[in-house]
Amino acid sequence: MPTKRNYRMLAAANLRIEDIVNGMNSREENKEITAIRAVRILTKKRNPPIDILINANIITKLVEFLSRVNNPDLQFESAWSLINIALGTSAQTKAVVSAGAVSPLISLLGSPHQGVAEGAVLALDNLFVIESELRDDLIEQGVVNSLLVLLIKPDTSTRLLHNVTLFLCNLCRNEDGQLTIPAVRQLLPVLAHLIHNNDKEILVDACRALTYLTGLPSDLFIQIVVDAGVVPRLVSLLSHKEVDVIFPSLLTIGNIASVDSLINSVLTAGACPMLAKLLVRSEMNIVKYAAWTVSNIAYGNAVQIQALVTDNVIRPLVEVLGKGNFQCRKEAAWAITNITWGGNIEQIDLLCQYGAIASLCSLLEAKECSSETIVAVLEGLFNILAVAKKMGELEKVSLQVEECGGQTRIVHLQSHENIEVYHKAHAILGRYFSTPFH
């Protein structure tokens, strides 16, 4: 049976560089499109002759063809050729930028032809990923608003939505330098729209973008994210069936809860029942960051800690401290110590009822335990013993510490090389135990 063959593609594949140059300068559309297809084929090959194409001034012609609104095929081929060239060396990427490609590519985001718009999205994303200093220029030239138009168009394909969301996510990455507040304000309405999409890939990248924004150094950025109204949706995503969606949502909620004045925004949205469920999951990374988020909430006041009590977060938290892997146990220990600092007598007593003492003491002998974590555990035990003394139950609680081997471990910690560990251990033994110490 004869095989169909695309003779236009075959013709393009056989063109020499000088033929490509002549075709692109011919002002005849058929020759121009054949020449550009030849560029796209050449630049997709292993070790493509990109420098030769640059020296032949072909990038300038490709950028010029991006503006041919009456010929979407020409625009499409030019955009994809520029993508391939931009994926070369840093110098080759800079050549695309220097040729003035950014502005016409942003204009192409509004093309009625989705293939052209998609090529523009991918080209801009690739340029930015390689040349991250372009971010401010892209935002100032209105790339976010152009992307928003694509997002709200009813006929935009899912594949194009994926590419747009990934591009936005990349724009939010912290390692590319801190975004300005005006830029964050531009990005947030778009991201707030995207997190209501039901597509997994779109949700993952949109939530990752919010994680990046809430990871910026100033609390003001986190406040702006909260003001965008995304917290209730992020909390609801903690029950999503896909772990890949849960994880960035959880990180973002944890970042928000790290700001004292914003803890209530997380609580009001119903985070505590969700966190209780995440603490008993089998995925240790989810458990670890759920415990970390709880520790941020527990850093608050007794009223906020009571939300953890009311929504049954304490029992699974203590279970993580006793049975999780080391990273999970460490985060749970910080959460429990925070509760002992900010909680009331009843809340701290509840920790004891659920077995927190034995679990805290067992963590003291973990080889992976840093001095900082040991100090946190000792502070938690000190605070529990102080409450027991107020309640007239010091003998009972100190006996629990002794019976689980905690006292022996605390005695040994007086030989620890870290002076703060020594002082904390010494203080516990001196104030709450009668056993001699070093």
C-alpha positions in Angstrom: 0.0 0.0 0.0 1.4 3.4 -0.9 2.4 5.7 2.0 1.2 9.3 2.3 4.0 11.8 2.2 4.0 15.5 3.0 6.0 16.9 0.1 6.1 20.4 1.6 7.8 18.9 4.7 10.2 16.9 2.5 11.1 20.0 0.5 11.7 21.9 3.7 13.9 19.1 5.1 16.2 19.2 2.0 16.9 23.0 2.0 20.4 24.3 2.5 21.1 27.3 4.7 21.5 29.6 1.7 18.2 28.3 0.3 16.5 29.0 3.7 17.9 32.6 3.7 16.7 33.1 0.1 13.3 31.7 0.9 12.8 33.8 3.9 13.8 36.9 2.0 11.8 36.0 -1.1 8.6 37.8 -0.1 6.7 34.9 -1.5 4.6 33.2 1.2 5.0 29.6 -0.1 8.8 30.0 -0.2 8.8 31.7 3.2 6.7 29.0 4.9 8.9 26.3 3.4 12.0 28.1 4.6 10.7 28.5 8.1 9.7 24.8 8.3 13.3 24.0 7.3 14.5 26.1 10.2 12.1 24.2 12.6 13.3 20.9 11.3 17.0 21.9 11.5 16.7 23.2 15.1 15.0 20.0 16.3 18.0 17.9 15.3 20.8 16.8 17.6 23.6 19.5 17.5 21.6 21.9 15.4 23.4 24.6 13.4 21.9 27.4 15.5 24.9 29.7 15.4 25.0 29.5 11.6 21.3 30.4 11.5 21.9 33.3 13.9 24.8 34.6 11.8 22.6 34.4 8.7 20.2 36.9 10.5 17.4 34.3 10.4 16.2 35.1 14.0 15.4 38.6 12.9 13.2 37.3 10.1 11.5 34.8 12.4 10.6 37.7 14.8 9.4 39.7 11.8 7.1 36.9 10.7 5.5 36.7 14.2 3.6 39.8 13.2 2.0 38.3 10.0 -1.5 38.2 11.4 -2.9 37.2 8.0 -0.8 34.1 7.9 -1.2 32.0 11.1 0.9 29.2 9.6 3.8 31.5 9.3 3.3 32.7 12.9 3.1 29.2 14.1 6.2 28.0 12.4 8.2 31.1 13.5 7.2 30.7 17.1 8.2 27.0 17.3 11.5 27.7 15.5 12.2 30.4 18.1 11.4 27.9 20.9 13.9 25.5 19.5 16.6 28.1 19.2 15.9 29.5 22.7 16.5 26.0 24.1 20.1 26.2 23.0 23.0 27.9 24.8 22.5 31.0 27.0 24.0 33.1 24.2 21.6 31.6 21.7 18.7 32.4 24.0 19.9 36.0 24.5 20.1 36.3 20.7 16.3 35.5 20.5 15.6 38.1 23.2 18.0 40.7 21.6 16.1 40.3 18.3 13.0 41.7 20.0 11.0 38.5 20.2 9.4 39.1 23.6 6.9 41.8 22.6 5.5 40.2 19.5 5.2 36.8 21.3 3.1 38.5 24.0 0.9 39.9 21.2 0.5 36.4 19.8 -1.1 35.3 23.1 -4.2 37.0 21.8 -4.2 35.1 18.5 -7.5 33.5 17.6 -5.6 30.4 16.5 -4.8 28.2 19.5 -1.7 26.6 17.9 -0.2 30.1 17.5 -1.1 31.1 21.0 0.3 27.9 22.4 3.5 28.4 20.5 3.8 31.9 22.0 3.2 30.6 25.6 5.8 27.9 25.2 8.3 30.3 23.6 7.9 32.9 26.4 8.1 30.3 29.1 11.3 28.8 27.7 12.8 32.2 27.3 11.9 33.1 30.9 13.1 29.7 32.3 16.5 30.2 30.8 16.7 34.0 31.2 14.9 34.6 34.5 15.8 38.3 34.6 13.1 38.7 31.9 10.3 38.2 34.5 9.9 41.9 35.4 9.9 42.9 31.7 7.3 40.2 30.9 5.0 41.4 33.6 5.4 45.1 32.8 4.5 44.3 29.2 1.2 42.8 30.3 1.9 39.1 29.9 -0.3 38.2 32.9 -3.3 40.0 31.5 -2.8 38.4 28.2 -2.6 35.0 29.8 -5.8 35.7 31.8 -7.6 36.3 28.5 -6.6 32.9 27.4 -7.8 31.3 30.6 -11.3 32.7 30.5 -11.9 32.1 26.8 -14.5 29.3 26.6 -12.8 27.5 23.7 -9.3 27.4 25.1 -8.0 23.8 25.0 -7.0 21.9 28.2 -3.5 21.5 26.8 -3.1 25.3 26.3 -4.5 25.8 29.9 -1.8 23.4 31.2 0.9 25.4 29.4 -0.4 28.7 30.6 -0.6 27.5 34.2 2.9 26.1 34.1 4.2 29.4 32.7 2.5 31.3 35.6 3.9 28.9 38.1 7.4 29.4 36.7 6.9 33.2 37.0 6.3 32.8 40.7 9.4 30.8 41.6 11.4 32.3 44.3 14.8 31.3 43.1 14.4 33.7 40.2 14.5 36.7 42.5 11.8 38.3 44.5 8.7 39.4 42.8 7.5 43.0 43.3 4.3 43.6 45.2 2.5 45.0 42.1 3.6 41.8 40.2 2.1 39.6 42.9 -1.1 41.6 42.9 -1.3 41.0 39.1 -0.7 37.3 39.4 -3.1 36.5 42.2 -6.5 37.0 40.5 -5.3 34.6 37.8 -4.1 32.0 40.3 -7.3 32.4 42.3 -9.2 31.6 39.1 -7.1 28.5 38.3 -7.3 26.8 41.7 -11.0 26.3 41.0 -10.3 24.3 37.9 -10.9 20.5 38.2 -7.9 19.4 36.1 -5.2 17.8 38.2 -2.2 19.3 36.3 -3.7 22.8 36.4 -4.4 22.5 40.1 -0.9 21.2 40.9 0.8 24.1 39.1 -1.6 26.8 40.4 -1.1 25.6 44.0 2.6 25.3 43.5 2.6 29.0 42.4 0.8 30.0 45.6 3.3 28.0 47.6 6.1 30.0 45.9 4.3 33.3 46.6 3.7 32.5 50.3 7.4 31.4 50.6 8.6 35.0 49.8 10.5 36.5 52.7 8.0 39.3 53.7 4.8 38.5 55.6 3.2 41.2 53.4 3.2 38.8 50.4 1.4 36.2 52.5 -1.1 38.8 53.6 -1.8 39.7 49.9 -2.3 36.0 49.1 -4.8 35.7 51.9 -6.6 38.9 50.8 -7.1 37.3 47.4 -9.6 34.9 49.0 -7.8 31.7 48.2 -7.6 30.1 51.7 -11.1 28.4 51.7 -10.4 26.7 48.4 -6.9 25.6 49.4 -8.3 24.1 52.6 -10.9 22.2 50.6 -8.1 20.8 48.4 -6.5 19.1 51.4 -9.2 16.4 50.9 -8.4 16.0 47.2 -8.0 12.5 45.9 -4.6 13.3 44.4 -1.5 13.6 46.6 0.1 15.9 44.0 -2.7 18.4 44.6 -2.8 18.0 48.4 1.0 18.6 48.8 1.3 22.2 47.4 -2.0 23.1 49.0 -0.7 21.9 52.4 2.6 23.8 52.0 0.7 27.0 51.2 -1.6 26.6 54.2 1.4 25.9 56.4 3.1 29.1 55.1 0.0 31.1 55.8 -0.3 29.7 59.3 3.4 30.8 60.0 2.1 34.4 60.3 0.6 34.9 63.7 -2.0 37.3 62.5 -3.2 34.9 59.7 -3.7 31.8 61.8 -7.4 32.6 62.2 -7.8 32.7 58.4 -6.7 29.1 58.2 -8.8 28.0 61.2 -12.0 29.8 60.0 -11.6 28.0 56.6 -11.8 24.7 58.5 -8.2 23.5 58.3 -8.1 21.5 61.5 -10.4 18.6 60.6 -8.5 18.3 57.3 -5.2 18.3 59.2 -6.4 15.6 61.6 -7.1 13.3 58.5 -3.8 14.1 56.9 -1.9 13.1 60.1 -3.1 9.5 59.7 -2.3 9.1 56.0 0.3 6.6 54.8 2.4 9.2 52.8 5.1 10.3 55.2 5.7 13.6 53.4 2.1 14.6 53.8 2.2 13.6 57.5 5.4 15.6 58.0 4.0 18.8 56.6 0.6 18.3 58.2 2.5 18.2 61.6 4.5 21.2 60.6 1.3 23.1 59.8 -0.1 22.1 63.1 3.0 23.4 64.8 2.5 26.8 63.2 -1.1 26.9 64.4 0.0 25.7 67.9 2.4 28.7 68.0 -0.7 30.8 68.5 -2.7 31.4 71.6 -4.8 29.1 73.8 -8.0 29.9 71.8 -6.3 28.9 68.6 -4.8 25.8 70.2 -8.3 24.9 71.4 -9.4 24.6 67.7 -6.8 21.7 67.5 -8.4 20.1 70.6 -12.0 20.6 69.4 -11.3 19.2 66.0 -9.4 16.1 67.3 -6.0 17.0 66.0 -4.1 16.3 69.2 -4.5 12.5 69.4 -3.2 11.8 65.8 -0.5 14.3 66.4 0.8 12.4 69.5 0.5 9.2 67.5 2.8 10.7 64.8 5.3 11.6 67.6 5.3 8.0 68.7 5.1 6.1 65.5 6.1 8.2 62.5 9.4 8.3 60.7 12.0 10.7 62.2 11.1 13.7 60.2 7.4 13.3 61.1 8.2 12.8 64.8 10.4 15.9 64.8 7.7 18.1 63.4 5.2 16.6 65.8 7.5 17.3 68.7 7.8 21.0 67.7 4.0 21.1 67.5 3.6 19.6 71.0 6.2 21.9 72.5 4.4 24.9 71.0 1.2 23.7 72.7 3.0 23.5 76.0 4.1 27.1 75.6 0.8 28.6 74.5 -1.8 26.2 75.8 -3.7 26.2 79.1 -3.5 23.6 81.8 -6.3 21.5 80.4 -4.8 21.5 76.9 -1.4 20.5 78.2 -3.0 17.8 80.4 -4.7 16.4 77.3 -1.2 15.8 75.8 -0.3 13.7 78.8 -3.5 11.7 78.6 -2.7 10.8 75.0 0.8 9.6 75.8 3.0 12.6 74.8 5.4 12.2 77.6 6.7 8.7 76.6 6.9 9.8 72.9 8.8 12.9 73.7 11.3 11.0 75.9 11.9 8.4 73.2 12.8 11.1 70.7 15.7 12.1 72.9 17.6 9.0 72.0 17.1 9.3 68.2 20.5 9.5 66.6 19.3 12.0 63.9 18.1 14.4 66.6 19.8 17.8 66.2 20.6 20.0 69.2 17.8 22.3 68.3 15.2 19.5 68.3 16.6 18.1 71.6 16.2 21.6 73.2 12.6 21.8 71.9 11.8 18.4 73.3 13.3 19.3 76.7 11.3 22.5 76.7 8.2 20.6 76.1 8.9 18.2 79.0 9.9 21.1 81.3 6.6 22.9 80.5 4.6 19.7 81.1 6.3 19.1 84.4 5.6 22.7 85.4 1.9 22.3 84.8 1.9 19.0 86.7 3.4 20.8 89.7 0.7 23.5 89.5 -1.9 20.7 89.4 -0.4 18.9 92.4 0.5 15.9 90.1 4.3 16.4 89.8 5.1 13.0 91.5 2.7 11.2 89.1 4.1 12.9 86.0 7.8 12.7 87.0 7.2 9.0 87.6 5.9 8.6 84.0 9.1 10.3 82.7 11.2 8.0 84.8 9.4 4.8 83.9 9.7 5.4 80.1 13.5 6.0 80.5 13.2 9.7 80.0 15.0 10.7 83.2 18.0 8.5 82.3 18.2 10.1 78.9 18.0 13.6 80.4 20.8 12.7 82.8 23.0 11.6 79.9 22.2 14.9 78.1 24.2 16.8 80.7 27.2 15.5 78.9 26.0 16.8 75.5 28.4 19.1 73.7 25.8 21.7 73.1 25.6 24.1 76.1 21.9 24.9 75.7 21.1 21.2 75.8 23.1 20.8 79.0 21.4 23.8 80.6 17.9 22.5 79.7 18.6 19.0 81.0 20.2 20.4 84.2 17.2 22.6 84.8 14.7 19.8 84.5 16.6 17.5 86.8 17.3 20.2 89.4 13.7 21.4 89.6 11.6 18.3 89.1 13.7 15.3 90.1 15.6 14.4 93.2 18.0 12.0 91.5 21.6 13.3 91.6 23.0 14.6 88.3 26.5 15.5 86.9 
